Amino acid sequence: MACGVVSAPLFIATFTAIGAKRPGYDWRRHPVSSLGIGEQGWPQRANFALTGVLYLFAALGLRQCVRDSAGPRVVPALVAAAGVGLIGSGVFTTDPVGDLSPGTSGDDGLPNSSIPPDEQAPTRAGKLHNLSAIPIFAGLPVAALVSGAGAARRENLRWAIYSAWSGLAMAASFVAFGAAFGSVSRLAGMGGVFQRISITAGFGWLTALSVRALRSSRPS
């Protein structure tokens, strides 16, 4: 359960530090996954994989906890699926998104090319990276909502409201993240912001759930 507690703070702090040191990277416009592109992308790829391993241990801990603290049995399964997705996100590098261009890495460590990213054919690694994101950005909101519904049945309204808010916030901000790189021009340039809101809401929920389960598993 300690792995679940540290997973979100460690993941967020790491990609924030990596992004701050990466020339040409704008956290407001660029996705977190873009930090994994190029020769200098190995720290973020490792960050994905390490967080995925922490999620797998957290899922194991949740599975061994009582339902009152960990929620229905489907919750650990969804957390484990998100862990597998995070590992996949580290193994398979994303394709360039937005104004990050593909090609040979320049002096700033970010790929560059005269061909806009939107005109590039998706690579196999990019497709697998996107598939890996599904159990993360779909699975965690579902896990939060299921946990909230179980808490509501037990009349634990505080946890029910927090879980529902976290799940809905993660899902809604991820939709806005996708729209920022689509045809919704008024959201252009804010994709990184929306993704970070989604990550903070969903990953933070798992940390809170792990703290809750860890406390309940200790003797009085």
C-alpha positions in Angstrom: 0.0 0.0 0.0 3.0 2.3 0.5 3.7 2.0 -3.2 0.2 3.4 -3.9 0.8 6.2 -1.5 4.0 7.5 -3.1 3.0 6.7 -6.7 1.3 10.0 -7.6 3.7 12.4 -5.8 6.7 10.6 -7.3 5.3 10.5 -10.8 4.2 14.1 -10.9 7.3 15.5 -9.3 9.5 13.5 -11.7 7.9 14.6 -14.9 7.6 18.2 -13.6 11.4 18.2 -13.0 12.2 16.6 -16.3 10.0 19.1 -18.2 11.6 22.0 -16.4 15.0 21.0 -17.6 14.0 20.0 -21.2 14.7 22.9 -23.6 11.9 23.6 -26.0 9.3 21.9 -23.8 6.2 23.9 -22.7 4.2 22.1 -20.0 1.1 24.2 -20.9 1.0 22.9 -24.5 2.9 19.6 -24.6 1.7 16.3 -23.2 3.7 14.5 -20.5 4.3 11.7 -22.9 6.2 14.0 -25.2 9.0 14.0 -22.6 9.7 10.4 -23.6 10.6 11.3 -27.2 14.2 11.2 -28.4 17.5 10.2 -26.9 16.8 12.4 -23.8 13.4 10.8 -23.2 14.7 7.8 -21.2 14.0 9.4 -17.8 10.3 9.9 -18.5 10.0 6.4 -20.0 11.6 5.1 -16.8 9.1 7.2 -14.8 6.2 5.6 -16.6 7.5 2.1 -16.1 8.4 2.7 -12.4 5.0 4.2 -11.7 3.4 1.2 -13.4 5.2 -1.2 -11.1 4.1 0.8 -8.1 0.5 0.5 -9.3 0.8 -3.2 -9.6 2.0 -3.4 -6.0 -0.8 -1.1 -4.9 -3.4 -3.3 -6.6 -2.0 -6.3 -4.8 -2.3 -4.4 -1.5 -5.8 -3.2 -2.2 -6.9 -6.8 -3.1 -5.9 -7.9 0.4 -7.7 -5.1 2.1 -11.3 -5.2 3.4 -13.9 -3.9 1.0 -14.9 -1.0 3.4 -11.6 0.6 2.8 -10.5 -0.6 -0.7 -13.9 -0.8 -2.4 -15.3 -3.6 -4.6 -12.9 -6.2 -6.0 -13.0 -4.6 -9.5 -11.1 -1.6 -8.1 -7.8 -3.5 -7.6 -8.2 -5.0 -11.0 -8.7 -1.6 -12.7 -5.7 -0.2 -10.8 -3.6 -3.2 -12.0 -4.7 -2.6 -15.5 -3.7 1.1 -15.2 -0.3 -0.2 -14.0 0.1 -2.3 -17.1 -0.9 0.7 -19.2 1.8 2.8 -17.5 4.5 0.2 -18.2 3.3 0.1 -21.8 3.5 3.9 -22.0 7.1 3.6 -21.0 8.0 0.8 -23.4 6.2 2.4 -26.4 7.1 6.0 -27.2 4.4 8.4 -28.3 4.3 10.0 -31.6 4.8 13.8 -31.6 1.7 15.8 -30.7 0.9 19.4 -31.4 3.8 21.5 -32.4 6.5 19.0 -31.4 7.8 17.8 -34.7 9.2 14.4 -35.5 12.6 13.6 -36.9 16.2 13.8 -35.7 16.7 15.3 -32.3 18.2 18.8 -32.3 20.3 20.5 -29.7 17.4 21.0 -27.4 16.8 17.2 -27.2 13.4 17.4 -28.8 12.7 16.0 -32.3 12.5 18.5 -35.1 11.5 18.3 -38.7 10.0 20.4 -41.5 7.0 18.1 -41.7 4.2 19.0 -39.3 3.3 16.3 -36.8 -0.3 16.2 -38.0 0.8 15.1 -41.4 3.0 12.2 -40.1 1.7 8.7 -40.4 1.2 7.1 -36.9 4.0 4.7 -36.0 3.4 1.3 -34.4 5.0 2.4 -31.2 2.7 5.5 -31.2 -0.4 3.4 -31.7 0.6 1.1 -28.9 1.4 4.0 -26.6 -2.1 5.4 -27.2 -3.7 2.0 -26.5 -1.7 1.8 -23.3 -3.3 5.0 -22.2 -6.8 3.5 -22.3 -6.7 1.6 -19.0 -5.1 4.6 -17.3 -7.5 7.4 -18.4 -10.6 5.2 -18.7 -9.8 2.7 -16.0 -9.0 5.0 -13.1 -12.1 7.2 -13.5 -14.2 4.0 -13.5 -12.4 2.7 -10.4 -13.0 6.0 -8.6 -16.7 6.0 -9.5 -17.1 2.4 -8.5 -15.3 3.0 -5.2 -17.5 6.1 -4.6 -20.7 4.1 -5.3 -19.7 1.5 -2.8 -18.9 4.1 -0.2 -22.3 5.7 -0.8 -24.1 2.4 -0.1 -22.2 2.3 3.2 -23.2 5.9 3.8 -19.7 7.1 3.8 -20.6 10.3 1.9 -17.2 12.1 2.3 -15.4 9.4 0.4 -18.2 8.9 -2.0 -18.2 12.5 -3.0 -14.4 12.7 -3.3 -14.2 9.6 -5.4 -17.0 10.7 -7.7 -15.4 14.2 -8.1 -12.0 12.6 -8.8 -13.4 10.2 -11.5 -15.4 12.9 -13.2 -12.7 15.5 -13.1 -10.1 13.0 -14.6 -12.5 12.0 -17.4 -13.7 15.6 -18.2 -10.2 17.1 -18.2 -8.9 14.3 -20.4 -11.7 15.0 -22.9 -10.6 18.6 -22.9 -7.0 17.5 -23.4 -8.0 15.6 -26.5 -10.0 18.6 -27.8 -7.1 20.9 -27.3 -5.2 19.0 -30.0 -8.3 18.7 -32.2 -10.4 21.2 -34.0 -11.5 23.2 -30.9 -9.3 26.2 -31.5 -10.2 28.0 -28.2 -8.5 25.2 -26.3 -5.4 25.2 -28.4 -2.2 25.6 -26.4 -3.8 24.3 -23.2 -3.5 20.6 -23.8 -0.7 20.1 -21.3 -2.7 21.9 -18.6 -5.8 19.8 -19.1 -3.7 16.6 -19.0 -2.0 17.6 -15.8 -5.4 18.3 -14.2 -6.5 14.8 -15.3 -3.4 13.1 -13.9 -3.6 15.0 -10.6 -7.2 14.1 -10.1 -7.0 10.5 -11.0 -3.5 9.6 -9.7 -4.1 11.7 -6.6 -7.3 9.6 -5.9 -5.3 6.4 -5.9 -2.8 7.9 -3.4 -5.8 8.9 -1.2 -7.3 5.4 -1.5 -4.0 3.8 -0.6 -3.7 6.0 2.5 -7.2 5.1 3.5 -6.6 1.4 3.0 -3.2 1.5 4.8 -4.7 3.2 7.8 -7.6 0.7 8.0 -5.2 -2.3 7.8 -3.2 -1.2 10.9 -4.2 -2.4 14.3 -5.9 0.2 16.5 
